[in-house]
Amino acid sequence: MPTFTTDSDPPPTPPIEPALEDCCQSGCNPCIFDIYQDALERYRQALQQWQARQDAGAATLPGPRRQN
């Protein structure tokens, strides 16, 4: 089973939130804020998947050695 590290599996990058001025107020479909919300949802899902991979990888690492 492969071990993931943050070097080989970096966390996802969150989308950049548009400024209020970025909206043209023309009733576009989809609006830039709709696109941002979709991207934010995809980011949250990707972040959960990434965290699960990190947790699974950490579970496979050996623990500290005990000294007698």
N, CA, C and O atoms as a GROMACS GRO file, in nm:
protein
  272
    1MET      N    1   0.084  -0.117   0.000
    1MET     CA    2   0.000   0.000   0.000
    1MET      C    3   0.089   0.124   0.000
    1MET      O    4   0.180   0.133   0.082
    2PRO      N    5   0.063   0.219  -0.091
    2PRO     CA    6   0.149   0.338  -0.097
    2PRO      C    7   0.126   0.428   0.023
    2PRO      O    8   0.016   0.437   0.077
    3THR      N    9   0.233   0.493   0.064
    3THR     CA   10   0.225   0.589   0.172
    3THR      C   11   0.225   0.728   0.112
    3THR      O   12   0.311   0.761   0.031
    4PHE      N   13   0.129   0.808   0.150
    4PHE     CA   14   0.118   0.943   0.097
    4PHE      C   15   0.185   1.040   0.192
    4PHE      O   16   0.170   1.030   0.314
    5THR      N   17   0.257   1.133   0.136
    5THR     CA   18   0.315   1.241   0.215
    5THR      C   19   0.263   1.372   0.158
    5THR      O   20   0.210   1.376   0.047
    6THR      N   21   0.279   1.478   0.233
    6THR     CA   22   0.233   1.606   0.183
    6THR      C   23   0.315   1.650   0.063
    6THR      O   24   0.269   1.732  -0.017
    7ASP      N   25   0.436   1.596   0.047
    7ASP     CA   26   0.517   1.630  -0.070
    7ASP      C   27   0.460   1.565  -0.196
    7ASP      O   28   0.453   1.629  -0.300
    8SER      N   29   0.419   1.439  -0.186
    8SER     CA   30   0.367   1.369  -0.303
    8SER      C   31   0.217   1.385  -0.318
    8SER      O   32   0.162   1.352  -0.423
    9ASP      N   33   0.150   1.434  -0.215
    9ASP     CA   34   0.005   1.451  -0.218
    9ASP      C   35  -0.030   1.581  -0.146
    9ASP      O   36  -0.080   1.578  -0.034
   10PRO      N   37  -0.004   1.695  -0.211
   10PRO     CA   38  -0.031   1.822  -0.144
   10PRO      C   39  -0.180   1.844  -0.124
   10PRO      O   40  -0.262   1.788  -0.199
   11PRO      N   41  -0.217   1.923  -0.025
   11PRO     CA   42  -0.359   1.949  -0.004
   11PRO      C   43  -0.416   2.029  -0.121
   11PRO      O   44  -0.344   2.101  -0.189
   12PRO      N   45  -0.547   2.015  -0.144
   12PRO     CA   46  -0.608   2.092  -0.252
   12PRO      C   47  -0.604   2.241  -0.221
   12PRO      O   48  -0.597   2.282  -0.105
   13THR      N   49  -0.607   2.320  -0.324
   13THR     CA   50  -0.603   2.465  -0.311
   13THR      C   51  -0.746   2.520  -0.314
   13THR      O   52  -0.822   2.487  -0.406
   14PRO      N   53  -0.782   2.602  -0.217
   14PRO     CA   54  -0.918   2.656  -0.218
   14PRO      C   55  -0.938   2.754  -0.334
   14PRO      O   56  -0.842   2.818  -0.378
   15PRO      N   57  -1.061   2.765  -0.382
   15PRO     CA   58  -1.086   2.861  -0.489
   15PRO      C   59  -1.077   3.003  -0.434
   15PRO      O   60  -1.094   3.027  -0.314
   16ILE      N   61  -1.049   3.096  -0.522
   16ILE     CA   62  -1.040   3.237  -0.484
   16ILE      C   63  -1.180   3.297  -0.489
   16ILE      O   64  -1.248   3.291  -0.592
   17GLU      N   65  -1.222   3.354  -0.378
   17GLU     CA   66  -1.355   3.414  -0.373
   17GLU      C   67  -1.357   3.542  -0.455
   17GLU      O   68  -1.271   3.628  -0.439
   18PRO      N   69  -1.455   3.554  -0.544
   18PRO     CA   70  -1.462   3.677  -0.623
   18PRO      C   71  -1.504   3.795  -0.535
   18PRO      O   72  -1.576   3.780  -0.437
   19ALA      N   73  -1.457   3.912  -0.573
   19ALA     CA   74  -1.497   4.034  -0.503
   19ALA      C   75  -1.636   4.075  -0.552
   19ALA      O   76  -1.678   4.036  -0.662
   20LEU      N   77  -1.705   4.152  -0.472
   20LEU     CA   78  -1.837   4.198  -0.514
   20LEU      C   79  -1.832   4.270  -0.648
   20LEU      O   80  -1.926   4.262  -0.727
   21GLU      N   81  -1.723   4.342  -0.673
   21GLU     CA   82  -1.708   4.417  -0.798
   21GLU      C   83  -1.691   4.325  -0.919
   21GLU      O   84  -1.707   4.370  -1.033
   22ASP      N   85  -1.659   4.196  -0.895
   22ASP     CA   86  -1.639   4.103  -1.006
   22ASP      C   87  -1.771   4.064  -1.072
   22ASP      O   88  -1.772   4.016  -1.185
   23CYS      N   89  -1.882   4.084  -1.002
   23CYS     CA   90  -2.013   4.053  -1.058
   23CYS      C   91  -2.056   4.169  -1.147
   23CYS      O   92  -2.045   4.285  -1.108
   24CYS      N   93  -2.105   4.137  -1.266
   24CYS     CA   94  -2.145   4.242  -1.361
   24CYS      C   95  -2.289   4.289  -1.339
   24CYS      O   96  -2.334   4.383  -1.404
   25GLN      N   97  -2.361   4.223  -1.248
   25GLN     CA   98  -2.500   4.260  -1.217
   25GLN      C   99  -2.593   4.250  -1.338
   25GLN      O  100  -2.692   4.322  -1.345
   26SER      N  101  -2.560   4.163  -1.432
   26SER     CA  102  -2.642   4.147  -1.553
   26SER      C  103  -2.732   4.024  -1.547
   26SER      O  104  -2.801   3.994  -1.644
   27GLY      N  105  -2.732   3.954  -1.436
   27GLY     CA  106  -2.814   3.835  -1.423
   27GLY      C  107  -2.760   3.716  -1.500
   27GLY      O  108  -2.836   3.633  -1.549
   28CYS      N  109  -2.629   3.709  -1.511
   28CYS     CA  110  -2.566   3.598  -1.584
   28CYS      C  111  -2.607   3.464  -1.522
   28CYS      O  112  -2.629   3.452  -1.401
   29ASN      N  113  -2.617   3.364  -1.607
   29ASN     CA  114  -2.647   3.229  -1.560
   29ASN      C  115  -2.546   3.134  -1.623
   29ASN      O  116  -2.558   3.102  -1.741
   30PRO      N  117  -2.448   3.088  -1.548
   30PRO     CA  118  -2.432   3.107  -1.404
   30PRO      C  119  -2.358   3.236  -1.371
   30PRO      O  120  -2.277   3.286  -1.450
   31CYS      N  121  -2.389   3.287  -1.255
   31CYS     CA  122  -2.319   3.406  -1.204
   31CYS      C  123  -2.182   3.362  -1.153
   31CYS      O  124  -2.161   3.245  -1.121
   32ILE      N  125  -2.090   3.455  -1.147
   32ILE     CA  126  -1.956   3.423  -1.097
   32ILE      C  127  -1.962   3.368  -0.955
   32ILE      O  128  -1.877   3.288  -0.915
   33PHE      N  129  -2.062   3.413  -0.877
   33PHE     CA  130  -2.075   3.362  -0.740
   33PHE      C  131  -2.129   3.220  -0.738
   33PHE      O  132  -2.097   3.143  -0.648
   34ASP      N  133  -2.211   3.183  -0.837
   34ASP     CA  134  -2.257   3.044  -0.850
   34ASP      C  135  -2.138   2.954  -0.884
   34ASP      O  136  -2.124   2.845  -0.829
   35ILE      N  137  -2.054   3.002  -0.974
   35ILE     CA  138  -1.936   2.925  -1.014
   35ILE      C  139  -1.844   2.907  -0.892
   35ILE      O  140  -1.788   2.800  -0.871
   36TYR      N  141  -1.829   3.014  -0.814
   36TYR     CA  142  -1.746   3.006  -0.693
   36TYR      C  143  -1.803   2.905  -0.595
   36TYR      O  144  -1.728   2.825  -0.539
   37GLN      N  145  -1.934   2.906  -0.573
   37GLN     CA  146  -1.996   2.811  -0.479
   37GLN      C  147  -1.975   2.667  -0.526
   37GLN      O  148  -1.949   2.579  -0.444
   38ASP      N  149  -1.986   2.643  -0.656
   38ASP     CA  150  -1.961   2.508  -0.710
   38ASP      C  151  -1.815   2.468  -0.685
   38ASP      O  152  -1.786   2.356  -0.644
   39ALA      N  153  -1.724   2.562  -0.711
   39ALA     CA  154  -1.581   2.533  -0.691
   39ALA      C  155  -1.552   2.511  -0.542
   39ALA      O  156  -1.470   2.426  -0.508
   40LEU      N  157  -1.619   2.585  -0.456
   40LEU     CA  158  -1.599   2.570  -0.312
   40LEU      C  159  -1.647   2.432  -0.266
   40LEU      O  160  -1.583   2.370  -0.181
   41GLU      N  161  -1.758   2.386  -0.319
   41GLU     CA  162  -1.808   2.252  -0.283
   41GLU      C  163  -1.711   2.144  -0.331
   41GLU      O  164  -1.684   2.049  -0.257
   42ARG      N  165  -1.660   2.157  -0.453
   42ARG     CA  166  -1.562   2.060  -0.503
   42ARG      C  167  -1.436   2.062  -0.417
   42ARG      O  168  -1.377   1.958  -0.389
   43TYR      N  169  -1.395   2.182  -0.375
   43TYR     CA  170  -1.277   2.195  -0.288
   43TYR      C  171  -1.300   2.123  -0.155
   43TYR      O  172  -1.214   2.050  -0.108
   44ARG      N  173  -1.417   2.145  -0.095
   44ARG     CA  174  -1.446   2.081   0.034
   44ARG      C  175  -1.444   1.929   0.022
   44ARG      O  176  -1.394   1.860   0.111
   45GLN      N  177  -1.498   1.878  -0.087
   45GLN     CA  178  -1.497   1.733  -0.108
   45GLN      C  179  -1.354   1.683  -0.128
   45GLN      O  180  -1.316   1.581  -0.072
   46ALA      N  181  -1.277   1.755  -0.208
   46ALA     CA  182  -1.138   1.717  -0.232
   46ALA      C  183  -1.057   1.724  -0.102
   46ALA      O  184  -0.970   1.640  -0.078
   47LEU      N  185  -1.087   1.822  -0.018
   47LEU     CA  186  -1.016   1.835   0.109
   47LEU      C  187  -1.049   1.718   0.201
   47LEU      O  188  -0.960   1.666   0.269
   48GLN      N  189  -1.174   1.677   0.205
   48GLN     CA  190  -1.211   1.561   0.286
   48GLN      C  191  -1.141   1.435   0.236
   48GLN      O  192  -1.093   1.354   0.316
   49GLN      N  193  -1.135   1.417   0.105
   49GLN     CA  194  -1.068   1.300   0.048
   49GLN      C  195  -0.919   1.305   0.079
   49GLN      O  196  -0.859   1.204   0.114
   50TRP      N  197  -0.859   1.424   0.067
   50TRP     CA  198  -0.717   1.439   0.096
   50TRP      C  199  -0.690   1.408   0.244
   50TRP      O  200  -0.594   1.338   0.277
   51GLN      N  201  -0.777   1.459   0.333
   51GLN     CA  202  -0.757   1.435   0.476
   51GLN      C  203  -0.769   1.286   0.507
   51GLN      O  204  -0.695   1.233   0.590
   52ALA      N  205  -0.862   1.219   0.442
   52ALA     CA  206  -0.877   1.074   0.463
   52ALA      C  207  -0.751   1.001   0.418
   52ALA      O  208  -0.708   0.906   0.484
   53ARG      N  209  -0.692   1.044   0.308
   53ARG     CA  210  -0.566   0.981   0.263
   53ARG      C  211  -0.455   1.006   0.363
   53ARG      O  212  -0.374   0.918   0.390
   54GLN      N  213  -0.450   1.129   0.418
   54GLN     CA  214  -0.346   1.161   0.516
   54GLN      C  215  -0.364   1.078   0.642
   54GLN      O  216  -0.267   1.026   0.697
   55ASP      N  217  -0.489   1.065   0.686
   55ASP     CA  218  -0.517   0.985   0.806
   55ASP      C  219  -0.482   0.838   0.783
   55ASP      O  220  -0.426   0.773   0.870
   56ALA      N  221  -0.514   0.787   0.664
   56ALA     CA  222  -0.483   0.648   0.632
   56ALA      C  223  -0.331   0.628   0.625
   56ALA      O  224  -0.279   0.526   0.670
   57GLY      N  225  -0.262   0.724   0.569
   57GLY     CA  226  -0.116   0.715   0.561
   57GLY      C  227  -0.051   0.723   0.697
   57GLY      O  228   0.047   0.654   0.723
   58ALA      N  229  -0.105   0.806   0.785
   58ALA     CA  230  -0.050   0.818   0.921
   58ALA      C  231  -0.074   0.691   1.000
   58ALA      O  232   0.006   0.656   1.086
   59ALA      N  233  -0.184   0.622   0.972
   59ALA     CA  234  -0.214   0.499   1.044
   59ALA      C  235  -0.117   0.387   1.007
   59ALA      O  236  -0.099   0.293   1.084
   60THR      N  237  -0.054   0.397   0.890
   60THR     CA  238   0.038   0.292   0.848
   60THR      C  239   0.182   0.320   0.892
   60THR      O  240   0.270   0.235   0.876
   61LEU      N  241   0.206   0.440   0.948
   61LEU     CA  242   0.341   0.472   0.993
   61LEU      C  243   0.370   0.402   1.126
   61LEU      O  244   0.280   0.389   1.209
   62PRO      N  245   0.492   0.359   1.145
   62PRO     CA  246   0.524   0.296   1.274
   62PRO      C  247   0.521   0.400   1.385
   62PRO      O  248   0.555   0.516   1.364
   63GLY      N  249   0.481   0.357   1.502
   63GLY     CA  250   0.476   0.446   1.618
   63GLY      C  251   0.613   0.460   1.681
   63GLY      O  252   0.710   0.397   1.637
   64PRO      N  253   0.622   0.543   1.783
   64PRO     CA  254   0.752   0.560   1.851
   64PRO      C  255   0.793   0.431   1.922
   64PRO      O  256   0.708   0.356   1.970
   65ARG      N  257   0.921   0.408   1.929
   65ARG     CA  258   0.973   0.289   1.995
   65ARG      C  259   0.973   0.309   2.145
   65ARG      O  260   1.005   0.417   2.195
   66ARG      N  261   0.937   0.206   2.214
   66ARG     CA  262   0.940   0.211   2.360
   66ARG      C  263   1.077   0.166   2.409
   66ARG      O  264   1.137   0.073   2.356
   67GLN      N  265   1.123   0.233   2.509
   67GLN     CA  266   1.250   0.192   2.570
   67GLN      C  267   1.219   0.119   2.699
   67GLN      O  268   1.129   0.157   2.774
   68ASN      N  269   1.294   0.014   2.723
   68ASN     CA  270   1.272  -0.065   2.846
   68ASN      C  271   1.348  -0.006   2.960
   68ASN      O  272   1.343  -0.057   3.072
   0.00000   0.00000   0.00000
